[in-house]
Amino acid sequence: MPSASIINTSDTSHTPHSPSQNRLLAALPAGDMESLYPHLKLVPMPLGEILCKSHCTTKQVYFPTTSIVSLLFVTENGASTEIAVVGNEGIVGVAHFMGGNTMPTEAVVQSEGYAYQINVQLLLREFNHDAPIQHLLLRYTQALITQIGQTAVCNRHHSLEQQLCRWLLLSLDRLPSNELIVTQELIANMLGVRREGVSEAAGKLQRAGLISYYRGHITVLNRPRLEDIVCECYKVVKEEYDRLLPERMAT
């Protein structure tokens, strides 16, 4: 498991917190919001914290607001590869309401921040008796499955430079800043490639003026151009999330 992670460089310590910072919670109808919100607990998400190990059950699920959680597949020899990221658009713990209770992945905080935590049984009670919540969470799960599948396609068929662009854009979509603090070792572990390959790909992007990379700090300088050269995988995932998850805020 890598020791370094993406860090949210924005200071959120003085920012008012609200469940509506999570896209799923914000989309709940007023009645469902009143039923669910009293059971939500704001919790810090420390850098590198393991929320759930593979094949383990948990008593809590998480709705990230200012944090990012990485879903990792870890091999027997300790190597890890990221298969999806979850941020303010989603929930960590879909296995519980899908009936499986466990997943073969680890959930690790890769960008420190906050999330709203709720007891699994309380969420399952609402899920089983409330059609809007059930419909919303199932649509999110479909979007997450798309991300996982597209990650596999990308890792198999596209260049490392394109994979890096996809990874950067997915991370930025879930952060309020255009800057990441991330080591080449971490990126290599997330993408399941050699560190030297990441160094070469990042160097190309920097020489093209798309990013600035210095001592673990990556600042995206030209996002439109980054979106132009990224493979179609990023667009497929983004469009599926936009299609399946409502933009409407709860009232």
GUROKOL-516462 format. One record per residue (C-alpha): z, y, x. Coordinates in nm, 4 decimals. Example, Ala and Ser with C-alpha at 12.3 -4.5 7.8 and 13.67 -1.06 7.14 Angstrom:
! GUROKOL-516462
node Z: 0.7800, Y: -0.4500, X: 1.2300
node Z: 0.7140, Y: -0.1060, X: 1.3670
! end
This chain:
! GUROKOL-516462
node Z: 0.0000, Y: 0.0000, X: 0.0000
node Z: -0.0963, Y: 0.3375, X: 0.1469
node Z: 0.1933, Y: 0.5646, X: 0.2322
node Z: 0.0108, Y: 0.8908, X: 0.1606
node Z: -0.1305, Y: 1.0103, X: -0.1686
node Z: -0.3053, Y: 1.2910, X: -0.3459
node Z: -0.0694, Y: 1.5817, X: -0.3945
node Z: -0.1005, Y: 1.8398, X: -0.6674
node Z: -0.0871, Y: 2.1640, X: -0.4747
node Z: -0.0068, Y: 2.3778, X: -0.7787
node Z: 0.3581, Y: 2.4661, X: -0.8306
node Z: 0.4455, Y: 2.3446, X: -1.1806
node Z: 0.8216, Y: 2.3769, X: -1.1425
node Z: 0.8261, Y: 2.7020, X: -1.3426
node Z: 0.5560, Y: 2.6055, X: -1.5919
node Z: 0.6793, Y: 2.5316, X: -1.9459
node Z: 0.6293, Y: 2.1654, X: -2.0264
node Z: 0.4895, Y: 2.0420, X: -2.3543
node Z: 0.3668, Y: 1.7041, X: -2.4823
node Z: 0.0467, Y: 1.8820, X: -2.5824
node Z: -0.0423, Y: 1.8960, X: -2.2118
node Z: -0.1410, Y: 1.5324, X: -2.2580
node Z: -0.4716, Y: 1.4995, X: -2.4383
node Z: -0.3684, Y: 1.1999, X: -2.6479
node Z: -0.0421, Y: 1.3519, X: -2.7643
node Z: -0.2174, Y: 1.6814, X: -2.8377
node Z: -0.4617, Y: 1.5036, X: -3.0675
node Z: -0.1972, Y: 1.3548, X: -3.2974
node Z: -0.1888, Y: 1.4758, X: -3.6583
node Z: 0.1156, Y: 1.6855, X: -3.7471
node Z: 0.2961, Y: 1.4011, X: -3.9260
node Z: 0.2536, Y: 1.1591, X: -3.6390
node Z: 0.3567, Y: 1.4243, X: -3.3919
node Z: 0.6847, Y: 1.4824, X: -3.5770
node Z: 0.7514, Y: 1.1075, X: -3.5801
node Z: 0.6728, Y: 1.0447, X: -3.2133
node Z: 0.7791, Y: 1.3582, X: -3.0294
node Z: 1.1586, Y: 1.3187, X: -3.0690
node Z: 1.1361, Y: 0.9930, X: -2.8707
node Z: 0.9441, Y: 1.1410, X: -2.5775
node Z: 1.1328, Y: 1.2128, X: -2.2559
node Z: 0.9979, Y: 1.4414, X: -1.9843
node Z: 1.0298, Y: 1.2678, X: -1.6473
node Z: 0.9263, Y: 1.3618, X: -1.2921
node Z: 0.6600, Y: 1.1453, X: -1.1317
node Z: 0.7437, Y: 1.1350, X: -0.7598
node Z: 0.4677, Y: 1.0816, X: -0.5104
node Z: 0.4078, Y: 0.7121, X: -0.4425
node Z: 0.6395, Y: 0.5803, X: -0.7144
node Z: 0.5362, Y: 0.2388, X: -0.8456
node Z: 0.5594, Y: 0.2541, X: -1.2244
node Z: 0.4615, Y: -0.1067, X: -1.2737
node Z: 0.3842, Y: -0.3956, X: -1.0405
node Z: 0.1098, Y: -0.6426, X: -1.1195
node Z: 0.1968, Y: -0.9097, X: -1.3772
node Z: 0.5312, Y: -0.7421, X: -1.4529
node Z: 0.6565, Y: -0.6177, X: -1.7870
node Z: 0.8050, Y: -0.2732, X: -1.8325
node Z: 1.0189, Y: -0.1110, X: -2.0980
node Z: 0.8448, Y: 0.2270, X: -2.0784
node Z: 0.4958, Y: 0.3684, X: -2.1061
node Z: 0.3889, Y: 0.7074, X: -1.9731
node Z: 0.1756, Y: 0.9967, X: -2.0935
node Z: 0.0957, Y: 1.1971, X: -1.7761
node Z: 0.0736, Y: 1.5745, X: -1.8059
node Z: 0.0554, Y: 1.7181, X: -1.4537
node Z: 0.0520, Y: 1.3919, X: -1.2555
node Z: -0.2143, Y: 1.1334, X: -1.1753
node Z: -0.1499, Y: 0.7596, X: -1.1737
node Z: -0.3743, Y: 0.5204, X: -0.9877
node Z: -0.4371, Y: 0.1680, X: -1.1162
node Z: -0.4720, Y: -0.0553, X: -0.8122
node Z: -0.5684, Y: -0.4143, X: -0.7587
node Z: -0.3724, Y: -0.5495, X: -0.4626
node Z: -0.4920, Y: -0.8641, X: -0.2852
node Z: -0.2709, Y: -1.1357, X: -0.1421
node Z: -0.3027, Y: -0.9905, X: 0.2085
node Z: -0.1882, Y: -0.6463, X: 0.0890
node Z: -0.5240, Y: -0.4695, X: 0.0729
node Z: -0.5660, Y: -0.2438, X: -0.2294
node Z: -0.8555, Y: -0.0973, X: -0.4248
node Z: -0.8376, Y: 0.1573, X: -0.7018
node Z: -1.0028, Y: 0.0519, X: -1.0273
node Z: -0.9147, Y: 0.3553, X: -1.2410
node Z: -0.7133, Y: 0.6751, X: -1.2552
node Z: -0.5004, Y: 0.8003, X: -1.5435
node Z: -0.4081, Y: 1.1647, X: -1.5845
node Z: -0.3501, Y: 1.4095, X: -1.8651
node Z: -0.6213, Y: 1.2404, X: -2.0701
node Z: -0.4406, Y: 0.9109, X: -2.1102
node Z: -0.1519, Y: 0.6687, X: -2.1109
node Z: -0.0156, Y: 0.4241, X: -1.8548
node Z: 0.0647, Y: 0.0921, X: -2.0219
node Z: -0.2280, Y: -0.0059, X: -2.2458
node Z: -0.1470, Y: -0.3760, X: -2.1992
node Z: 0.1512, Y: -0.3434, X: -2.4313
node Z: -0.0352, Y: -0.2351, X: -2.7431
node Z: -0.3310, Y: -0.4598, X: -2.6611
node Z: -0.1023, Y: -0.7618, X: -2.6898
node Z: -0.1115, Y: -0.8741, X: -2.3269
node Z: 0.2164, Y: -0.7110, X: -2.2143
node Z: 0.1179, Y: -0.7335, X: -1.8452
node Z: -0.1843, Y: -0.6505, X: -1.6298
node Z: -0.2982, Y: -0.7737, X: -1.2856
node Z: -0.2809, Y: -0.4182, X: -1.1502
node Z: -0.0185, Y: -0.1881, X: -1.0050
node Z: 0.0365, Y: 0.1598, X: -1.1437
node Z: 0.1231, Y: 0.4026, X: -0.8630
node Z: 0.1741, Y: 0.7789, X: -0.8791
node Z: -0.0979, Y: 0.9335, X: -0.6619
node Z: -0.0451, Y: 1.2965, X: -0.7579
node Z: 0.3103, Y: 1.4132, X: -0.8125
node Z: 0.3962, Y: 1.5976, X: -1.1302
node Z: 0.5384, Y: 1.5115, X: -1.4697
node Z: 0.4825, Y: 1.2758, X: -1.7595
node Z: 0.6325, Y: 1.2014, X: -2.0976
node Z: 0.7979, Y: 0.8623, X: -2.1190
node Z: 0.8591, Y: 0.6576, X: -2.4317
node Z: 1.0118, Y: 0.3175, X: -2.4966
node Z: 0.7506, Y: 0.0453, X: -2.5422
node Z: 0.9046, Y: -0.0866, X: -2.8628
node Z: 0.9127, Y: 0.2578, X: -3.0214
node Z: 0.5473, Y: 0.3130, X: -2.9416
node Z: 0.4542, Y: -0.0341, X: -3.0672
node Z: 0.6331, Y: 0.0369, X: -3.3940
node Z: 0.4248, Y: 0.3491, X: -3.4448
node Z: 0.1082, Y: 0.1741, X: -3.3256
node Z: 0.1485, Y: -0.1145, X: -3.5708
node Z: 0.2278, Y: 0.1027, X: -3.8722
node Z: 0.0247, Y: 0.4171, X: -3.8139
node Z: -0.3542, Y: 0.4096, X: -3.8326
node Z: -0.4242, Y: 0.7432, X: -3.6547
node Z: -0.2136, Y: 0.6506, X: -3.3498
node Z: -0.3647, Y: 0.3028, X: -3.3395
node Z: -0.7172, Y: 0.4399, X: -3.3656
node Z: -0.6560, Y: 0.7004, X: -3.0958
node Z: -0.5045, Y: 0.4582, X: -2.8447
node Z: -0.7772, Y: 0.1990, X: -2.8989
node Z: -1.0443, Y: 0.4610, X: -2.8396
node Z: -0.8684, Y: 0.5616, X: -2.5193
node Z: -0.8586, Y: 0.1979, X: -2.4099
node Z: -1.2346, Y: 0.1738, X: -2.4609
node Z: -1.2807, Y: 0.4795, X: -2.2384
node Z: -1.0521, Y: 0.3285, X: -1.9744
node Z: -1.2493, Y: 0.0024, X: -1.9799
node Z: -1.5643, Y: 0.2060, X: -1.9237
node Z: -1.4073, Y: 0.3704, X: -1.6198
node Z: -1.2983, Y: 0.0352, X: -1.4759
node Z: -1.6418, Y: -0.1191, X: -1.5292
node Z: -1.8267, Y: 0.1816, X: -1.3907
node Z: -1.6036, Y: 0.1824, X: -1.0827
node Z: -1.7099, Y: -0.1760, X: -1.0122
node Z: -2.0778, Y: -0.0823, X: -1.0541
node Z: -2.0384, Y: 0.2216, X: -0.8300
node Z: -1.8623, Y: 0.0317, X: -0.5536
node Z: -2.1368, Y: -0.2311, X: -0.5552
node Z: -2.4558, Y: -0.0269, X: -0.5869
node Z: -2.4012, Y: 0.3301, X: -0.4669
node Z: -2.3571, Y: 0.4897, X: -0.1290
node Z: -2.0147, Y: 0.5703, X: 0.0083
node Z: -2.1014, Y: 0.9404, X: -0.0093
node Z: -2.1677, Y: 0.9072, X: -0.3829
node Z: -1.8497, Y: 0.7062, X: -0.4315
node Z: -1.6516, Y: 0.9771, X: -0.2555
node Z: -1.8070, Y: 1.2444, X: -0.4778
node Z: -1.7153, Y: 1.0440, X: -0.7881
node Z: -1.3603, Y: 0.9953, X: -0.6636
node Z: -1.3167, Y: 1.3641, X: -0.5859
node Z: -1.4519, Y: 1.4771, X: -0.9233
node Z: -1.2378, Y: 1.2334, X: -1.1212
node Z: -0.9320, Y: 1.3560, X: -0.9336
node Z: -1.0174, Y: 1.7221, X: -0.9840
node Z: -1.0705, Y: 1.6661, X: -1.3569
node Z: -0.7027, Y: 1.5750, X: -1.3754
node Z: -0.5633, Y: 1.8554, X: -1.1587
node Z: -0.5372, Y: 2.2321, X: -1.2157
node Z: -0.6458, Y: 2.3041, X: -0.8562
node Z: -0.9646, Y: 2.2524, X: -0.6561
node Z: -0.7618, Y: 2.1359, X: -0.3554
node Z: -0.6402, Y: 1.7888, X: -0.2653
node Z: -0.4054, Y: 1.6877, X: 0.0126
node Z: -0.5258, Y: 1.3427, X: 0.1022
node Z: -0.5751, Y: 1.1388, X: 0.4173
node Z: -0.8903, Y: 0.9513, X: 0.5067
node Z: -0.6783, Y: 0.6372, X: 0.5166
node Z: -0.5798, Y: 0.6850, X: 0.1536
node Z: -0.9368, Y: 0.7443, X: 0.0409
node Z: -1.0463, Y: 0.4345, X: 0.2298
node Z: -0.7751, Y: 0.2280, X: 0.0598
node Z: -0.8673, Y: 0.3639, X: -0.2825
node Z: -1.2375, Y: 0.2925, X: -0.2350
node Z: -1.1834, Y: -0.0335, X: -0.0518
node Z: -1.3894, Y: 0.0728, X: 0.2529
node Z: -1.3376, Y: 0.1433, X: 0.6223
node Z: -1.1809, Y: 0.4703, X: 0.7305
node Z: -1.4736, Y: 0.5457, X: 0.9606
node Z: -1.7091, Y: 0.5374, X: 0.6637
node Z: -1.4977, Y: 0.7882, X: 0.4743
node Z: -1.4914, Y: 1.0171, X: 0.7784
node Z: -1.8702, Y: 1.0099, X: 0.8006
node Z: -1.9191, Y: 1.0723, X: 0.4265
node Z: -1.6677, Y: 1.3581, X: 0.4206
node Z: -1.8360, Y: 1.5087, X: 0.7259
node Z: -2.1734, Y: 1.5123, X: 0.5487
node Z: -2.0249, Y: 1.6890, X: 0.2471
node Z: -1.8550, Y: 1.9436, X: 0.4705
node Z: -2.1695, Y: 2.0192, X: 0.6702
node Z: -2.3534, Y: 2.0703, X: 0.3409
node Z: -2.0935, Y: 2.3297, X: 0.2385
node Z: -1.9660, Y: 2.1311, X: -0.0596
node Z: -1.6131, Y: 2.0771, X: 0.0677
node Z: -1.3795, Y: 2.2010, X: 0.3353
node Z: -1.1877, Y: 1.9231, X: 0.5070
node Z: -0.9168, Y: 1.9973, X: 0.7629
node Z: -0.6125, Y: 1.7911, X: 0.8565
node Z: -0.5905, Y: 1.6088, X: 0.5275
node Z: -0.6699, Y: 1.9105, X: 0.3074
node Z: -0.9853, Y: 1.8832, X: 0.0980
node Z: -1.0977, Y: 2.1941, X: -0.0890
node Z: -1.4027, Y: 2.1676, X: -0.3122
node Z: -1.6168, Y: 2.4738, X: -0.2422
node Z: -1.9197, Y: 2.3973, X: -0.4596
node Z: -1.8402, Y: 2.1771, X: -0.7563
node Z: -2.1782, Y: 2.2227, X: -0.9343
node Z: -2.3557, Y: 2.0943, X: -0.6249
node Z: -2.1092, Y: 1.8077, X: -0.5975
node Z: -2.1938, Y: 1.7139, X: -0.9562
node Z: -2.5646, Y: 1.7278, X: -0.8699
node Z: -2.5440, Y: 1.4716, X: -0.5914
node Z: -2.2853, Y: 1.2362, X: -0.7426
node Z: -2.4191, Y: 0.9115, X: -0.8860
node Z: -2.4532, Y: 0.8631, X: -1.2613
node Z: -2.1193, Y: 0.6783, X: -1.2720
node Z: -1.9194, Y: 1.0012, X: -1.2921
node Z: -2.1277, Y: 1.1324, X: -1.5809
node Z: -2.1074, Y: 0.8008, X: -1.7679
node Z: -1.7277, Y: 0.7968, X: -1.7437
node Z: -1.6831, Y: 1.1648, X: -1.8286
node Z: -1.9157, Y: 1.1506, X: -2.1287
node Z: -1.7405, Y: 0.8415, X: -2.2633
node Z: -1.3997, Y: 1.0091, X: -2.2418
node Z: -1.5374, Y: 1.3242, X: -2.4048
node Z: -1.7031, Y: 1.1165, X: -2.6785
node Z: -1.4047, Y: 0.8990, X: -2.7593
node Z: -1.1143, Y: 1.1378, X: -2.7171
node Z: -1.0887, Y: 1.4348, X: -2.9552
node Z: -1.0580, Y: 1.7857, X: -2.8243
node Z: -0.8717, Y: 1.9103, X: -3.1311
node Z: -0.5139, Y: 2.0127, X: -3.0676
node Z: -0.2418, Y: 1.8965, X: -3.3045
node Z: -0.1135, Y: 2.1566, X: -3.5484
! end
